[in-house]
Amino acid sequence: MNLKTLETVIKNELIKHDLTLFSLTTKKEFGENILEIIVDGSDLSSDHLGDVNVAISELLTEDIFDPNYYLEVSSPGAERPLRTLEEVKAHIGAYVHIKTPTLDTDATLLSVNEETLMIQINLKGRLKKEAVSYHDVMAIRLAIKF
């Protein structure tokens, strides 16, 4: 089973459903082989992902897909990692968790100017804006604000 071949087939199908491929991996859980397809887009409802699962499974013929694998289509989740500067830029205005050598906090991402992130942190009711170099970011992900 060639993941590059599968990736091409899957990406072409995802375009029809207004989704993008977040990741494509194989894994083993509870003794079962699984092809895990994680997708992103505006409609990540279980009904829509179920339809996508059916559409992709119809395309995966035995010449490109090992029938000993189960197919799993899911979303990256509400607290998905932001893996690139482009993904960070796409989430301006979002609530994020950011970790740098000097910070480990939740904040609102206000702007991204070249490679500098402007965030707003709530320090016990006092809002503080802070500039963070993208090069200092060890991890950044979307967060849920309670």
N, C-alpha and C positions, 0 to 999 in steps of 0.2 A: 504494500500500500504506500503510494508516493504522496506525501502531504502537499507537495507543490502542485501536483496535478489536481488534487482535491481542493486546494485553496482557490485555484482558478475557477473551477466549477461552482464552488460555494459562493465566491464573491459575485459572480455573474447572476446567481439566483437572488442573493441578498439585495442587489440593486433594484430588482423588481419589487421588493418589499420595503423599499426606503430604509434599508439597514446597512451597516458597515460591519466588517469583520474586526472584532477586538482581539481575539486570539483563536488559534486552532492548535490543539494538542491531543495527544493520546495519553491515557492514564489507565490505571488498574485499580478498581475498587471492589471489595468483597469478592475477589477472584474473577471479576468480569472485566474484559477489555472494553474501553469506552473511547470513542472519538468525541472530544469535547469542543463544541463550537460556541464561542462567546461572541455575541453580537451587540451592537450599540445602535441607537436611533431614537426617534421621538416616541414610537409606539412599542413599548416592551411588555405589553400585557400578555398574560398567559395564553389567551386565545390567539393572539397574533403569533407568538412564538410557537404555539402548537401547529398553526398553519404552515409556518416556515419549516418546522421539523418535517412535516409531511412532504412538502415540496422538495426539500433537499433529499430526503430518503428515496423519493421516486427517481432522482437523478443519479444516485450512487449505485451504479451497476457493478456486478462482481468483477469486471475487468479493471476497475479503479478503486474499489472499496472491498476490504476484507469482511466477508459476511460474519466472521466471528467477533465483530465489534458491535457494540450498541451505539446508537447515535444520541447525543445529548446536546440540545440547543438551549442556551440560557443567556441572561444578561450579565454584565459585569457587576451589577448590584448598585445600591444607592451610595455606597461609600467606596466607589471605584477609585483606583489609583490614577493619577494624572501622570502619564509616562513621558511626555515630551513637552517642550515649551509651547508647541502648537496646541496641544490639548489644554494646557494651562490657559492660554490666551482665549480659547473657546469657552472658558468657564468664568470669565470676568463677571463679577456680581454674585458669584456662588460662595457658599459657606464651605471652608476647607479646613483640613487639619494639616499643619505644616511643621516640618521638623528641620532645623538647621543646627549647627554647633551651639548656638546660643538660644534657640527657641524650640519649644515643643508645645504648640498651642493651637486652638481653633481660632479662626479669623475669617473675615469677609475679604475676598479678593477684589480690591477696588480697581486696579488697572495693571497692565503690563506694558512697560515702556522699554523697548529693546530687550534687555535681559534683566531688568529690575522689576520686581513685583512690589506693588504698593498694597499693603494689607491694613485692615483695621481690626484691632484687638479690643475686646471688652474687659477692662481690668476693674472688676467690682463696681460696675456701673459707669466707669470713666472710659470713654472711647479714646484709643491711642492709635494714630497712624504710624506705620513703620515701613521703611523701604528695605527690601531683602533682595540680594543678588541671587539670580537663579542658580549660579554656580555654587552657592552655599547651601542650596536646598538638598537635604539628604533624602527626604520623602515628602510627597504632597498628595493628598487624596481628597475627594469630596467628603463632606461631613454632614450629619444631620443636626439641625439646630433645634434644641428643645426649649 
